[in-house]
Amino acid sequence: MDQLTSPKSLRKCILFEFFRGKPVFETYKSFCEVMGYEAITLKEFEIWYHRFSRGEFDLEYDIRLEPKTRDFCQLPTCVIEKVLEKTSYKDQLSVRKVSRDLKSIVDSMRSSLKSIEMIWHSDHIKCRFNDHLVVYSKKENIKCHGDDVIRVIDENYEGLALRDWKFPMRNPKLRLDILKIECKEPSNRMRENTKIEKLSEFVMDLCDAIESIWRVNVQKLQIDSFHPKINHVEYILQHLVPGYLKSIVMPDFDLKRDELNVEMPTDPAPGVEPSEAYKRAKSNYWRAWSLKNDIYEVIKFKQWKEAEELHLKYNWDYFYDEDLIHFKRFHFTDCNLDRKRLIHLREIFSESTNFELCTLTSPNFQICSEYLESFCEKLDSGDPSVLILNYKIPDDSNKMLEFKLDYNQRKMIISKKIF
């Protein structure tokens, strides 16, 4: 080992690392992970690295002859921050591990991160920080597209993923455009209850991780899951900064208002065995009660009340109208539409003083025009693939709702306009 750590041997190792073509900070990090951080200082490492980059390969050179220069860590903090602002998030993480001083600077400066995405699988986790993908797993055989992938192989890969995921969010200067959390359905070979059990364990660990974070500045929150629960949204939502959060993308809840408007069944007479129908009715009642309670926990937050844009799939009426009316923009996908439901939207958007735009997609999009023509005025769009219908808002002299059906995109756009 002494031979490996002799000055000349270390220089040969640096030369080898240099030929791999990686940046100096990243090279120093990988070098120290093998040889130890006490083997050589960053300053000495940089001298040899830059000599090799100039084609100077004399391993016997006395670096004391080098012109005296400041160590990077000795530069004014404002200068270091200016340099680091020009680097990628991946490079900033490498710099952070060089010294305590640099760690402190990286942790306190405005982060270059704009998006954080976590994708949970039953056997691995992917975290994407801007365009940098990190894959955490127990085994090395996880397939990933692209060359620039960092792999973390460890028995405790979930813990490491959650640690790295929450680290940047503890920076009060972080300003994210989007925070996305996605839970993919495991292999069909896994039993359904096992899938849900593994997902529940991960969600609990995720909640523990985010519990240590106060508030994160996020403009758009997106949550996707193969087995979504409303309280999962609650856990995340409460840790985002109200007012800064503008857009919420809800998981795919296939819920209807009828499933929530369930009454407690009448108990059977004393001594009478409860029927299966009674047991089902009672189970449905408690399920509805639990769902309504979870929904209330979400809509009571300022984060919900001050957001401007809402994305929902399948349905919207498991929320009360008063819990939606403050949003400016809506995006509903895969909603089954009929005349009654379109009239419901007409009422919500007519009454709202904030409403600007709603886009909808529907499996029965083709017949929506029939429903709309029953209460709207049809206009000539000048384009056979586009149908436009207007509805004048009562008691409002100059405002109307425009229903635009684009048959090429199979999409409906509802907007409030002045005529």
N, C-alpha and C positions, 0 to 999 in steps of 0.2 A: 504493500500500500504506500510505503514511503517513496518508492520509485514512481508510483503514479502521481504523487502530489509534489514531486520535485519541480522546480521552476520550469525546466526545459520540457518535462512531460506535460505540464499544464499548458504550455504554449503550443505544443503539438495538438492538444485537445481543442484549444481555441481555434487553431488553423483548420482542424477538421470541421468544427462547427461553422466556421466562416464559409467553407466551401459548400455547405448545405444551402446557402443563399438566403437565410432568414435575417430579419432586422436585428440590430444589435441588442435591443432590450429583450426581445424574444429569445435570442441566442444565449444571452447571459442567464436568463431564467432556466432554460432547459439544461444548460451547462451546470448550474448550481444545484438543480434537482438531482443530478447524478453525483457531483463531486462535493456538494455542500457549499453553503453560502460563505463559510469561513475560509474556503480554499483561495479565493482571490477577491479583491475589491472591484466594484463596478468600474472605478476610475482606471485601474490597471488593465482590466479586461478591455475597456474601450480603446486604450492606447494600442494594444496589440491588434485588436480587431481592425482599427482604422489603418494601421501600418500594413496589414495584409491586404486591405482594400486598395491601397496605393501600389501594390505589387512588391512591397518590401518584406521579404520572408526570412531575414536573418534572425534566427532564434537566439543568438548570443548577444543581440543588441542590448545595450545598457539604457533602459528607459529613463534613467536619471538625466540623460542628455536631452530629453524632450523639453521643449519650451514650457515654462510654467503656465498652466491654464487652470481656470476655475473648474471644479467638479460641478456637474450638472445640478446636484443637490444644493450647491452653494449659491446658485443664482437666486436673484430675488424671486419671491413667490409669484409675483405678478408675471414675471418673464416665463417661469416654468408653466404657469397656467396657460399663457398664450401659445406656448409650444404644444402642450398637451391637447388644447382645443382643436389643433389641426390633425390630431391622430384619430384613429378609429377607436371604438369602444374596446375592441379586443386588445389593442396596443395599450390602452389605458389600464386595463386589468393587469397586463404584464408589468407595466411600470409600477403599479401599486404594490407589487410583491418584492420590489427591489430594496426598499428601506422603509422605516417607520415614517420618516419625514415625507417621502413621496406618497406613501399610503394616506397620510393625513391630508395632503394637498389634493390628491385625486378624490378623496371622499368628500371634500368640502367645496370643490369647484362645480360649476354648472355642468351637468352631465350632457354628453352629446347624444344620449339615447333618445329616440323618438318613439320606438315601439318595443314592447316586450310581449312575447308569445310563449305560452307553455302548453304543450300537448302531452297528455297522459295516455300511456298505453299500459297494459297489464304487466309487461316485462321491461319497459324502458320509458324514459321521459325525454322529450325534446324541448329545449329552450332556445328561442331565437331572440337575440338581442340585436335590434336593427337587422342587418343582413347576416349576422354571424350565428351559425347554428352549433349548439352544443348538445351532444347526445349522451345521456346518462343511463348506464345499464350494468348488469352483473356480467354479461357475456359480450364478446367482441363481434358477434355475428349479426348485429342489427344493421339492416340495409338502409343506406342514406344516399340520396342523389347529391352530386356536387363534390368538389375536391376540398373546399375550405370548411371542413367539419372537424370540430374538436370533440374527441371522445373521452369520456370519464368512465372508467371501468372500476366498479367497487361494489362490495356486498351491500353497503349502505348508500346505494346510488340515489334513492328517493330523498334521503336526508340531505345529500350534497346538492341535488337539483334544487330543492326548496331553499337551501342556504344561499346559493348563487342567485336564485330568482328574486329573493327578497332584498338582497344586498343593495342593488342600485336604488330600490324604492325607499330606502332609509335616508337618502340624500334629499334634504328639503328643497334643493334647487332643481330637482328633476322635474321636467315638464314633458309628459308623454302625450303623443297624439292618440295612441291606442294601447290598451291592455287587453290581451286576449287569453282566455283560458278554455281549453278544449279537452274533453274526455272521450277518447275513442272506445268503441265497443270492442271487447276482447274477442278472441277466436270463438267460433261457434262450437268448438269442441268443449268449451268451458260451460258448466252448468249455469243457468240463469241466476240462481241465488248466490253462486260463487262470484259471478261478475259484479253483482250489486254490492256484495260484501267487500270485495277488493276496492271498488269505487268509493264506498263509504269510508273505508280506512284512509284512503288518500285524501278525501275531502276534509276529514278531521285533522290530518297532518297539515294540510294547506291552511286550514283555519288557525291552527296553532302558530304556523309561520307568520301569517299576516297579522296575528294578534299583537306582535311586537312592533308593528308599524303604526304610526299615528295616522297621518292622512297623506295620500298620494295625489299629486296633480295629474289627472288623466282626463283627456277630452272625450274619449270614446271607450266604453267598456263593452266587451263582447264575451259572452259565456255560451259555450256549446257543450252538450252532453248527451250520451246515448240513453241516460236515465236521469233526466233533469228533476230537480226539486227546487221549489221556490225559495226555501231557506238558504240554498247555496248562493242565490243572488243576494240575499240579505247579508250574509257573512262578508261578501266582497264589497258591496255597495257602501257599507257604513265606514269603510276605510279610505274612501275617495273624498276629495275636497268638493264640498257643495258649491255650485256656481261655476266652477272650472269644468265640471263634468257636463258635457253638452249632449252626448248621444249614448243611448243604452240599447244594446242588442240582447234581447232576452233569449233563453234557451227555447227549444221547440216544445212548448206545453200544448198538448192537444186537449185543451179544457173548454168546456162550455158552461154558460151561466146556469143551465138546468142542473148540472152536476153539483152546483154549490147551493142551489135553493132546495135543500132537502130538509124535511121536517122529521123530528123524532117520532118513531112509530109508537102507537099506544101499547103499553105493556099488557101481556096476556093476563087473564084472570088468575088470582092466587091458586096455586096447585096445578095449573095448566102448563104443560111442557111447551116452551117457546118453539114455534115452527121455524123451518128453514127460511121462509120468506121474511119472518120477523127478524131473524139473525142478520140476513142480508141487508134489510132496511136499516137496522141499527148500525151495522158496519158502514153503510153508505153515509149515514148521518154524521158519524164521528169523522169519517174521511173528509166530508164537506166542511165540517167545523174546523178541522186541522188546516185544510187548504185556505179557508177564509182568514184564519188567524195568521198564516204565513204571508198571505197577500197584504194584509193590514200592516205587518211588520215592514214590508218593503215600501208601501206607498206613504207611510208616515215620515220617512226620511226626507230631509231637506235635499239630499242628493237627487231623489226622484222628483220632488216638487219643483226643483230649479233646472232640471234638464230640459232640453228643447226638442230632442229628436228621439223617436221610439221605433224599434224594429220588433215585430212580432210575427210568428208563424202560426198558421192554421186558424187562429181566432183572436178576438180582442175583447169579447164581452164578458170574460171572467173578471175583468176590471169594471168598476162602476164608471159611468160617464164622467162624473166629477173628478175622478182620478186620472183621466186622460185629457181633459179639456185644456190644461195649461200647455201641452206640447204644441210646438209650431209645425213640426214635420213628422209624418208617419210613413212607415214602410211595412206593408202587410204582404206576406207571401203564402201561396197555396191555401187561400181561404175559399171555402165553398160559399158562393154568393147567391142570394135570392132577393126578391123584391123587398121583403121585410128587412133584411140585413142592410141593403143599400139605403133604405129610408132611415135606418138607425144611424148610419154614417152621415147621411145628409143632416140629421138633427144635431149630431155632435159638432160637425164642422160649421153649421150655420150659427149655433149658439156661441161657439168659441170666438173670443176676440183676438186670440193668438194664432189661430190656424192659418197656415200658408200653403201646405202641399201634402198630398198623400199619394203614394204609389201602391198599386195592388196587383198581384198575380193570382189567378184562380184556375182550377181545373175545368170549371164551367164558364170560362171567359166568353166563349162564343155567343152565349145567350143573354149576356148582361145587358145588351142594348135593348132587348124587349122589356126588361124591367125598368130601365131608365126612361124609356119613351113614355111610360105611364105617368111620370111626374116631371119630366123635363121637356124643354123645347129643343128640337133637333135643328142643327145648323149645317150649312154646306161648308165642309173643310177644304174643298178643292183637291183633296187627295183620297182616292177610293180605299186606301188602306187605313185611313184615319176617320173616326167618327167623333163629332163634337156635339155635346148636349149641354144646355145651360139650365140652371135652376135659380130663379130670382129669390133672394132671401127675404122673407116677409118682414115688414116693419123696418126694412133697411133700404132706403131709397136708391142707393147707387152701388150695391154689392150683390154679387152672384157667385154661385159655385159652378165651375166648369168641369164637366166630366169628359175626359178625352180618352178614347179607346184606340190604341195603336195595335192593329191586327198583325203587323209584321213582328213586333216585339212581344205580342200577347200580354199586354200590360195596360192597366187603367191608371190614369193620372187625374187626380182631383185637386183643383186649386181654387183659391178664393180670389176673385178679380173685381175690379171696379169697371162699370160700364157707363 
